Amino acid sequence: MNSFLGLEVYYNIPLSLFTTFRIGGKAKILAIAHNKNELIKIISIAREKKLPFLIIGQGSNLLFSDEGFDGLVIINKSKEFKWKSKDLIEIESGITLEELFYYTWRRGLSGIEYLAGIPGTVGGAVRGNAGAYGHSIGELVREVKLLGQKGNINAIPASEVKFSYRNSTFKQGNFIGEVIVSVTLQLKPALDKIKLLKVREMDLQRRATSLPSLPSAGCIFKNPIICDTCKRQEIAIFLNVKEEELFKDNKMSVGKVIELLELKGKQIGDAMVSNLHGNFIVNCGKASASEIKELIFFIREEVKKQLDILLELEIEIFPPPKFNSL
Ligand SMILES: Cc1cc2nc3c(=O)[nH]c(=O)nc-3n(C[C@H](O)[C@H](O)[C@H](O)COP(=O)(O)OP(=O)(O)OC[C@H]3O[C@@H](n4cnc5c(N)ncnc54)[C@H](O)[C@@H]3O)c2cc1C
């Protein structure tokens, strides 16, 4: 470890150490922001020196290339929070969803129990509108504070932020690439605190039995929304499965499709389509980012060929891949 202006900084350090995939080449520079002030200081230095930078939380929704990142990667560990009223909490973006669940649960508030098993930070979750069981974090957001170009903080009300399925204005739209410093969430009084813990427990159990334990980055692809009834029926007939087994609220389960196309277990090097969940690719040992990408390309091509559907990525790849070759 090195110290630069009092900051914890590393040079040429493997990004595999900071991602749940356990994959990624070296970051030229990596800095840990232990609090909001450090986060602001690091980003000000990067901007001043015109150094490309990327902020990450738990690294649970991304794939870095084998070449790594020729710039500054910032690990966000800013974790302060304050109650603005009895059910309105402002949390810094480095807080994990797990930590957030316990802060709100202790106060007898519900809203986070369906999200707590997602292994990410609030910043990553808001950018990607993370969710589970038909709920997503965007539903709770009342305000987002972004870091301005001059180190100032800009408060953006929820009315100016758009959330959609695994997407937000911060991923695609007005505020793309902005740094989320903190988020204000509106929660609801819980009728029964024990019930909240039970929901959480059931989620943990479901995740333990239905999701792979090998390193991954969660679901690789978004479940495509198919509104055309005929197309849905056509796909179900082609895959020889009941429509309701494949579609929920017009969303097609990519995991199920991959299973029905018999792609589970498909392996390229140490990258493998999980046998437990078709929409997960796991790192069986020493998978490279190239192997993961090759497998992603393969699945995408197969689904396009067989169902004429182009799958969209849920994970983020750095640098973004060129899919034009498909
Ligand atoms: C086993 C497993 C299960 C999962 N289950 C689910 C699930 O049920 N539902 C779901 O939605 N997701 C799931 N995921 C995916 C992932 O956990 C979520 O997308 C999570 O919200 C990502 O948060 P993160 O902090 O890890 O973000 P990272 O992966 O670190 O970053 C993701 C993106 O957000 C950006 N970002 C991070 N912090 C900030 C910030 N402060 N400001 C601006 N941009 C920022 C990064 O630059 C990057 O572009 C799962 C992943 C795994 C490994």
PDBQT file of the ligand as one rigid body, heavy atoms in Angstrom, charges set to zero:
ROOT
HETATM    1  C1  LIG A 401     -24.456 -13.793  -6.529  1.00  0.00    +0.000 C 
HETATM    2  C2  LIG A 401     -25.063 -12.512  -7.080  1.00  0.00    +0.000 A 
HETATM    3  C3  LIG A 401     -26.415 -12.313  -6.982  1.00  0.00    +0.000 A 
HETATM    4  C4  LIG A 401     -26.992 -11.124  -7.492  1.00  0.00    +0.000 A 
HETATM    5  N1  LIG A 401     -28.337 -10.953  -7.385  1.00  0.00    +0.000 NA
HETATM    6  C5  LIG A 401     -28.912  -9.827  -7.877  1.00  0.00    +0.000 A 
HETATM    7  C6  LIG A 401     -30.330  -9.618  -7.789  1.00  0.00    +0.000 A 
HETATM    8  O1  LIG A 401     -31.071 -10.419  -7.238  1.00  0.00    +0.000 OA
HETATM    9  N2  LIG A 401     -30.830  -8.471  -8.309  1.00  0.00    +0.000 N 
HETATM   10  C7  LIG A 401     -30.050  -7.508  -8.898  1.00  0.00    +0.000 A 
HETATM   11  O2  LIG A 401     -30.558  -6.474  -9.343  1.00  0.00    +0.000 OA
HETATM   12  N3  LIG A 401     -28.697  -7.682  -8.991  1.00  0.00    +0.000 NA
HETATM   13  C8  LIG A 401     -28.121  -8.801  -8.496  1.00  0.00    +0.000 A 
HETATM   14  N4  LIG A 401     -26.754  -8.976  -8.586  1.00  0.00    +0.000 N 
HETATM   15  C9  LIG A 401     -25.937  -7.953  -9.280  1.00  0.00    +0.000 C 
HETATM   16  C10 LIG A 401     -25.325  -6.877  -8.354  1.00  0.00    +0.000 C 
HETATM   17  O3  LIG A 401     -25.145  -7.356  -7.039  1.00  0.00    +0.000 OA
HETATM   18  C11 LIG A 401     -26.163  -5.610  -8.312  1.00  0.00    +0.000 C 
HETATM   19  O4  LIG A 401     -26.304  -5.073  -9.605  1.00  0.00    +0.000 OA
HETATM   20  C12 LIG A 401     -25.556  -4.543  -7.382  1.00  0.00    +0.000 C 
HETATM   21  O5  LIG A 401     -26.499  -3.526  -7.191  1.00  0.00    +0.000 OA
HETATM   22  C13 LIG A 401     -24.255  -3.927  -7.908  1.00  0.00    +0.000 C 
HETATM   23  O6  LIG A 401     -23.715  -3.089  -6.886  1.00  0.00    +0.000 OA
HETATM   24  P1  LIG A 401     -22.143  -2.910  -6.734  1.00  0.00    +0.000 P 
HETATM   25  O7  LIG A 401     -21.895  -1.993  -5.612  1.00  0.00    +0.000 OA
HETATM   26  O8  LIG A 401     -21.482  -4.237  -6.647  1.00  0.00    +0.000 OA
HETATM   27  O9  LIG A 401     -21.811  -2.214  -8.118  1.00  0.00    +0.000 OA
HETATM   28  P2  LIG A 401     -20.479  -2.431  -8.966  1.00  0.00    +0.000 P 
HETATM   29  O10 LIG A 401     -20.530  -3.772  -9.606  1.00  0.00    +0.000 OA
HETATM   30  O11 LIG A 401     -19.309  -2.101  -8.141  1.00  0.00    +0.000 OA
HETATM   31  O12 LIG A 401     -20.685  -1.329 -10.081  1.00  0.00    +0.000 OA
HETATM   32  C14 LIG A 401     -21.709  -1.473 -11.045  1.00  0.00    +0.000 C 
HETATM   33  C15 LIG A 401     -21.826  -0.167 -11.842  1.00  0.00    +0.000 C 
HETATM   34  O13 LIG A 401     -22.266   0.872 -10.965  1.00  0.00    +0.000 OA
HETATM   35  C16 LIG A 401     -21.335   1.942 -10.982  1.00  0.00    +0.000 C 
HETATM   36  N5  LIG A 401     -21.288   2.518  -9.632  1.00  0.00    +0.000 N 
HETATM   37  C17 LIG A 401     -20.981   1.900  -8.468  1.00  0.00    +0.000 A 
HETATM   38  N6  LIG A 401     -21.043   2.781  -7.441  1.00  0.00    +0.000 NA
HETATM   39  C18 LIG A 401     -21.399   3.971  -7.986  1.00  0.00    +0.000 A 
HETATM   40  C19 LIG A 401     -21.621   5.272  -7.447  1.00  0.00    +0.000 A 
HETATM   41  N7  LIG A 401     -21.490   5.550  -6.150  1.00  0.00    +0.000 N 
HETATM   42  N8  LIG A 401     -21.959   6.260  -8.307  1.00  0.00    +0.000 NA
HETATM   43  C20 LIG A 401     -22.091   6.030  -9.629  1.00  0.00    +0.000 A 
HETATM   44  N9  LIG A 401     -21.900   4.824 -10.200  1.00  0.00    +0.000 NA
HETATM   45  C21 LIG A 401     -21.561   3.804  -9.379  1.00  0.00    +0.000 A 
HETATM   46  C22 LIG A 401     -20.007   1.315 -11.412  1.00  0.00    +0.000 C 
HETATM   47  O14 LIG A 401     -19.148   2.280 -11.989  1.00  0.00    +0.000 OA
HETATM   48  C23 LIG A 401     -20.500   0.297 -12.423  1.00  0.00    +0.000 C 
HETATM   49  O15 LIG A 401     -20.773   0.975 -13.646  1.00  0.00    +0.000 OA
HETATM   50  C24 LIG A 401     -26.167 -10.146  -8.078  1.00  0.00    +0.000 A 
HETATM   51  C25 LIG A 401     -24.776 -10.352  -8.156  1.00  0.00    +0.000 A 
HETATM   52  C26 LIG A 401     -24.221 -11.522  -7.646  1.00  0.00    +0.000 A 
HETATM   53  C27 LIG A 401     -22.736 -11.725  -7.724  1.00  0.00    +0.000 C 
ENDROOT
TORSDOF 0
